[in-house]
């Protein structure tokens, strides 16, 4: 999906679900890692996570509706944050997602195990097993 297709989809969903036009910019932002999208208060544009759109195509309308709830409530001067009752009510009304789908975590390639109790430790970076001990029983660690 390109930015132009995303813009068209956001405008369509805005008119269909909210009966209000979306007149600002919607685009993909590859720096978003765990959130589905973001509404910018400064210039009213919306950013969306392209990897989440690729991995969870069934969640696309829900993510767009979530960000549009922020957008339209802010435009009207109502409570637009996640904790506001107006936000929760409108989100439920239009059928948007309350939370973004969880993205799979990156693998942790280094595995260590306690020699006494068997506690597992997964790390992104290597560690010196002579300097560190088990946090549960203070036993010695070994690389698995």
C-alpha positions as CSV (number, residue, x, y, z in Angstrom):
1,X,0.0,0.0,0.0
2,X,1.3,3.4,-0.9
3,X,0.9,6.7,0.9
4,X,-1.7,7.8,-1.7
5,X,-3.7,4.6,-1.2
6,X,-3.5,5.1,2.5
7,X,-4.7,8.7,2.2
8,X,-7.7,7.6,0.1
9,X,-8.6,4.8,2.6
10,X,-8.4,7.2,5.6
11,X,-10.6,9.7,3.8
12,X,-13.1,7.0,2.9
13,X,-13.3,5.6,6.4
14,X,-13.7,9.0,7.9
15,X,-16.7,9.8,5.7
16,X,-18.3,6.4,6.2
17,X,-17.8,6.0,9.9
18,X,-17.7,9.6,11.2
19,X,-19.7,11.5,8.5
20,X,-16.9,14.1,8.6
21,X,-14.1,14.7,6.1
22,X,-10.5,14.1,6.8
23,X,-8.7,17.1,5.2
24,X,-5.1,16.6,6.5
25,X,-2.3,14.2,5.6
26,X,-2.1,10.5,6.4
27,X,1.2,8.7,5.7
28,X,3.4,5.7,6.7
29,X,6.1,6.1,9.2
30,X,8.6,3.3,9.3
31,X,10.0,4.4,12.7
32,X,6.9,3.3,14.5
33,X,7.6,-0.1,16.0
34,X,4.9,-1.0,18.6
35,X,2.0,1.4,17.9
36,X,-0.4,1.1,15.1
37,X,-0.5,4.9,14.4
38,X,-0.1,8.3,15.8
39,X,-2.1,11.6,15.7
40,X,0.0,14.8,15.7
41,X,-1.5,17.7,17.5
42,X,0.8,20.2,15.9
43,X,-0.3,19.8,12.3
44,X,-3.2,17.2,12.5
45,X,-1.5,14.6,10.3
46,X,-1.7,10.9,11.0
47,X,1.3,8.4,10.9
48,X,0.7,4.7,10.5
49,X,3.0,1.7,11.1
50,X,3.7,0.0,7.7
51,X,4.9,-3.3,9.2
52,X,1.7,-3.6,11.3
53,X,-0.4,-3.0,8.2
54,X,1.6,-5.7,6.4
55,X,1.4,-8.3,9.2
56,X,-2.2,-7.7,10.3
57,X,-4.3,-6.7,7.3
58,X,-7.5,-7.5,9.1
59,X,-6.7,-4.8,11.8
60,X,-6.2,-1.9,9.3
61,X,-9.7,-0.4,9.5
62,X,-9.6,-0.6,13.3
63,X,-6.3,1.1,13.6
64,X,-7.4,3.9,11.2
65,X,-10.6,4.4,13.1
66,X,-8.7,4.6,16.4
67,X,-6.5,7.5,15.0
68,X,-9.5,9.2,13.4
69,X,-11.3,9.2,16.8
70,X,-8.3,11.2,18.2
71,X,-8.5,13.5,15.1
72,X,-12.2,14.2,15.1
73,X,-12.5,14.7,18.9
74,X,-9.6,17.1,18.9
75,X,-11.2,19.0,16.1
76,X,-14.4,19.3,18.1
77,X,-12.6,20.4,21.3
78,X,-13.7,17.3,23.2
79,X,-11.5,14.9,25.2
80,X,-9.3,13.1,22.8
81,X,-7.0,11.1,25.0
82,X,-7.3,7.4,25.8
83,X,-8.7,7.9,29.3
84,X,-11.5,10.3,28.3
85,X,-15.1,9.0,28.3
86,X,-15.8,10.7,25.0
87,X,-12.9,8.9,23.4
88,X,-14.0,5.5,24.7
89,X,-17.6,6.0,23.7
90,X,-16.9,7.1,20.1
91,X,-14.3,4.4,19.7
92,X,-16.9,1.8,20.6
93,X,-19.5,3.4,18.5
94,X,-17.4,3.3,15.3
95,X,-15.8,-0.1,16.0
96,X,-12.2,0.9,16.3
97,X,-9.5,-1.0,18.0
98,X,-8.7,0.0,21.6
99,X,-5.2,-1.6,21.4
100,X,-2.9,-2.3,18.5
101,X,-2.1,-6.0,17.8
102,X,1.1,-7.1,19.5
103,X,4.1,-7.3,17.2
104,X,6.3,-10.4,17.4
105,X,9.4,-9.6,19.5
106,X,12.9,-9.8,18.0
107,X,14.7,-13.0,18.8
108,X,17.2,-13.0,21.7
109,X,20.1,-15.1,20.4
110,X,22.0,-15.6,23.7
111,X,20.7,-18.1,26.1
112,X,22.2,-18.6,29.6
113,X,21.1,-21.0,32.3
114,X,21.8,-21.3,36.1
115,X,23.7,-24.4,37.0
116,X,21.9,-24.7,40.4
117,X,18.2,-23.9,39.8
118,X,17.9,-24.0,36.1
119,X,16.6,-20.4,35.7
120,X,16.8,-19.3,32.0
121,X,18.1,-16.0,30.8
122,X,17.7,-14.7,27.3
123,X,19.9,-11.7,26.2
124,X,20.3,-9.6,23.1
125,X,24.0,-9.2,23.9
126,X,26.7,-11.6,25.1
127,X,27.6,-11.4,28.7
128,X,30.6,-12.5,30.8
129,X,29.4,-15.5,32.8
130,X,32.3,-15.1,35.3
131,X,31.0,-11.6,36.3
132,X,27.3,-12.4,36.7
133,X,25.3,-14.7,38.9
134,X,21.7,-16.1,39.0
135,X,19.3,-13.5,40.4
136,X,17.2,-16.2,42.1
137,X,19.8,-18.4,43.9
138,X,23.1,-16.7,43.2
139,X,24.3,-19.8,41.3
140,X,26.8,-19.8,38.5
141,X,25.6,-19.2,34.9
142,X,26.6,-21.1,31.8
143,X,26.0,-20.5,28.1
144,X,23.5,-22.9,26.5
